[in-house]
Amino acid sequence: MPVVVRVRRTPADDGSHRHIVGVELREGGLRTTQQVIVGISRGEVWRTQGTGGASARIREAECCPAVDCGLGPCLTTAPDHSAASNIDALRAY
């Protein structure tokens, strides 16, 4: 099971927020958002590892939740409420 510990973000076209474009794995190596989505669609379980070992399942989101953005697909986590494990709260690389 791949475990994501850090993320790479780039600014959205309008500069109002950032999108995750890649992830770093605990096991070593980097993957693009698209590679993660392909893995999830194949039935692979991807998880985050946040502060204190907190973990959440990574899932595909249809589109970015930012108002008027619509970029998709994107990555999100379930549960999504905890800053300790939320993919958006992971450190950058």
N, C-alpha and C positions, 0 to 999 in steps of 0.2 A: 504494500500500500504506500503510494507516494505521500510524503509529508512536506508541506510547504512551510518554510521558516521566514522567508523574506520575499518582497515583491519589487518589481520595477514598474514605475509609473511614468506616463508622458502626459503633457497638458492636452486637454481637449482643444478642438479647433478654436473655440471662442475664449479659451484661457480661464474659464470660470471654475473648472475642476480638473481632476486628473483621472486617467484611465489606467488600469493595470494591464500591462502588455507582456509581462513575463514573471516567472516565479523562480525562486531558488529552493532546491530540495535539501532536506536534512541529510539525505543519503549522498549528496553531492550532485552537482550538475544544475543546469538551467533549462527551463522549458518556456515556450511561448504560451500565451493565453490560448491560442488555437490548439496547440498540442494537448493542453489540459482538457479542453472541451472535447477533443476527439477521444481522449482516454475515458472521460466520463461517459460519452455516448457508447463506448464499447463495454461499459459495465464496471470500469475500474472505480474504486473508491479513493478519492483524494481528500486529504485532511490538512488543516492548519495546525501549527504548534506555536502558540502564543506565549505570553508571559506566564510563568509559573507552571508551564506544561499544559495550560488550557488548550482544548482542541475543539474544532468544529468541522463538519463535513462541507467540502467545497461543492457547489453545484453551479450549473449554468443558469444565467439569468437571460431572459429574452432580449432585454435592452437596458442600457444605462438608466438608472433612476433619476438622474438630474433632469430638471425641467427643460423641455425643448431640445434634449440631446438626441436620444434615439439610437445611439451607437449600439450595436449588438452583433453577436451575443457577447456577454460579459461574464465575469465570475462573481459569485457571492457565496455566503456561507449560511448554513443552517445548523444551529440557531444563529441568528444574525444580530442579536441584541447585546452580546457581551464584547466589550472592547478587548478583553483578554484573548479572545480567540477569533474575532472577526477578521476576515482577510484584509479589510481596509485599514485595520490597525497594525498590521505587521510592519516591521521595519523595512526600509528601502535598501536596495543594493545598488 
